[in-house]
Structure formats: structure tokens, C-alpha cells
Amino acid sequence: MAMVGFVSTSGAQERPELNIQAVETGWSFQLNSLYPGEVWMLQFSLDGPDWRDLIFLTGGRGFLGYRVEVPSGGLPAEASKTVLFRAKEMKVANPDYRDYLSARMRWRVAGITDYSYQVRSGQGLVESTVRYTVVDGEVVSAEVLEIQPPFFDPPTQVTIDDWFDRVSRAIGGGAFKIDVTWNEETGVPDRGYLDLEEFLADEEVWWTIESFQPAG
């Protein structure tokens, strides 16, 4: 994989240098900024115009600037040839977004595409428990174990990635409250509560993944 690094900054100071090095577990990104207290996002692009957030760079003791290590498998699957990276200066570090990006990277690194999971979830007066089986990232079966009210049909095509996407949309839409517990090993959103609008009723979404089992 060929990698090229850039820096994007809105400040008047001289642009710091972004260094990329291969390490035993993946890649190391070091931003040699002289200014403490800044917020930097590591982004990547496959074509140049379209940039996607990957993970926040962090500061640390004992070295200058900001850094992060991206494990092998930490990039989306389509990033297989030439990849452009840049460190973009941010105004603030949204803690919910920071946690989301870290968890989604753990999920990609885990590389789990075949699995089953049981989730209890609800929105408004609707509550259900469904067991999904996923193969190659696609739902192949959905068993409804419990549903209230009984005439409601829960969605049949819900993967772990779909739960990630739901959190991402809530963050991007400025949800009133986001409370998600991410699995420390796999990054799976084990439980969550999303209140999208402060003064609207019955739009809150909650879930608990009661079991998650990789195939094999």
C-alpha cells in the first residue's frame, strides 16, 4: 500500500509535518506540532477530493506533538492500494465522536464478518428482541423472539455495522443525548440510548446487545 501524508490547518502558524512510518502492528502517524492543546483529526482519501475521518490524533508525554497508531486492518476494506492521509485541525474534539471512531476502528481490526447476535431494542412504545445471523456482512436470518405490540414488524436486515451507522447519524445530526457503551475488545456497541430531539417524544432509541457470537 502506497501512503502519502498532508496537513490541513486553519491557523496562521506554520504547518507541522505529518510523518508516516510502518510499525510491527500497522502504521504510526506523528504530527510534529509545537502548539499544545490543539485538536487534530487523521483523515484518509482514495481519490483526493473525498476525505473521510479515521481517528483523532492524541498528545502524549515524552514526545513532541500528536500521534496515533493505526493497526493492520484499521482502514476500510476499499483502502487497498494508494491511500492519501492528512491531519486536519479541528475546533473541538467531540467526545462521543472520538469514542465512536475508536470503537469502529476496533471493529474493523477484529475483521468479524460472520456472527450471530441477539438484541433487545425499543423506540417509543415498541419493544422487541431479535436474533440475527450474519454471513459475509449480510443478514441471512432474523428470528423474532419477542415483540410488543404484537402487530409490529421489527426490521429484518440489521447488522452490527447498521448500529454503528445509527450512532454516526445521531452524532452528525446533533442529537440531544448520546449514551453508548462500546465493547473494549471488538468495539461492538453493546448498549445505547439516543435522544435525537430534546422536545420530541417517542423518538428516543435504545438497545442492548444481549449476546454476540462470532462464527466458528
N, C-alpha and C positions, 0 to 999 in steps of 0.2 A: 504494500500500500504506500503510495506517494503522498506526503503530507506537506502543506505549505501554511505558514503562520502569518497573521496580520494583527494589527492593533487598531481599534476604533475608540477614540476618546473625544469627549465634548469640551474638555478643559483646555486652557491656554498653555499648559505646561508641555514640555517635550514628550513625545510619545515614548513610552517604555518599550523595551524589546520583549517579544514573546519567543521563548526558546522551547523547542520540542525535542525530546530525547526518548529513544526506545529504552525501556527498562525490562526487567525479567518478567513482570506481570502484565505489561502493556505499554503505555506511553506516559511520560511525565511532561507537564506543561508548566513552565516557570515564567512569570511576568516580573521583570526587574524594575518595579516602580519605586521611586524614592519617597512617595507620599503615603503615609499610613492613613487608615480609616476610609479608604476608597472601597467601592463595590465593583467587582468585575465578573462578567459572565463569559464562560467559554462557549463559543458558538461554532457550528460547522456548516459547510455548504458543499454540495456536489457539483454545482454549476456556477457559483459566483453570485448571481442576483438573489437567490433564495437562501436565507440564513436561518438556522434553527438552533434554539437554546439547547445546550448539552448539560452543563452543570456550573455552579458558581465556583470561582477560584477562591481560595481561602488564604489568609495570612498565617504565619507561624513563627515561633521563636527560633532563633539561631540562623535565620537566613533572611535575605532581603526580598521584599516584595510579596508576591502571591503565587500560589502553586496549587496544582491538583494532579492526581494520578488517575488515568482512565484505564481500567483493566481491559484485557483482551475480551472482546465481546461486548464492550460497553457502548459501541456505536450501533445505530440501527443497521439492519442486515444489508440495506442497499448501499451502505458506505463501504464498498469493497475494493475500489481502485484508487483514483486520485481524490483526496479529500482536502478541502480548504478549511483552516481553522482561524478564528480571530478571537481576541479578548475584547469585549465591548464594555465600556464604562457604563455603569448603571447608577441611577439616582438613589435607589434604595434596594435593600435585599428583603423581599417578601418572604417571611419565614415559612409560610405554607408552600410557596413555590419552591423554596430551597429543599424542603423535605420531600416534595413530590419528585423533583428531578433526581435526587439521590436515590429514592426508592425505585424509580423507573429504571435507573441505571443498574441497580442490583437485580431487577427482574430480567433485563436484557442479558446481563452477565450469567445469570442462572441458566438461561437458554432452555427453559421448560416450555415445550410446545404441546406435549401430550400429558393430560392431567384430568382429574375429576375434582369437583368441589361442591360443597353444599352451602347455600347462602340463605339466610333469613333476612328479609328486607321489607321495607314499607314506605308508603307515601300517603299522607292523609289518613283515610280510614281503611286503606288497602294494605294487607299484610300477607306475605307468602313465604314458604320455604320450598326451595327448588334445588335439585341436584343435577348439575351439568357435567357432561363428559365431553372433553375437548381433544381433538386429534389434529395435529399439524396446525394448531392455532384456530381451528374451526369447531363449533359445537356440532356434535354428532347425535347427542340425545339430551333431552331435558325432562326430568321426572319431577312432576309437581307433587310434593309430599303434604303440603298444607296450603290452603288459600282461604282468605276471608276478605270480603264477602265471597261466597262460593261461585257466583256467576262471573267473577273477574278472571281474565286470562293473563297470566304473567308472561313476560317476554321469553321466547324460547331460544334466542341467539345472544347469550351474554357470556363473554369470556372475561378473564382477568384484565386483559387489555381494555375492554369496554369500561370496567370500573375505573381504571386509570384515566381514560378519556373523560369520564364523567367528572372526576375531580379536576382535571385540567380545564374543562369548560367552566366549572364553577369559579376557579381561580381567575380565569380570563374575563369572566363576566362580573367580577367584583362581588361575589356572594357575601351576604351579611355575616354568615358564620360558616367556618370550615373546620371540622374536627375529625382528623383521620389518624388511625393507628397503623403504622406501616410495619410489616414483618422485618425484623432486623437481618434475617438471612436471605430471604427471597425477594423482599420488597413488596410482597402482596399486601394490598390494603385490607388488613384483617377486619377492621370495623371503621365505620364512618358516619358522620352526620353532616348534611349540607343544608343550610338555610339560605336559599337564594335571594329572598327579598324580606326585609325586616318587617314590613307591614302587611304582608300577604299570608293567608292561612292555607294550610293543606298543600303547600308546595315543598315542604321540607322532605328530604330523602334520608333514610338511614339504612344501614345494613350491618350484618355480622356474618363473616365467613366462618361457619362452624366447623368445617373440615376442608383441608386442601391436601390432595394426594397426587404427586407426580406418578405417571405411569411407569411400571417396571420397578 
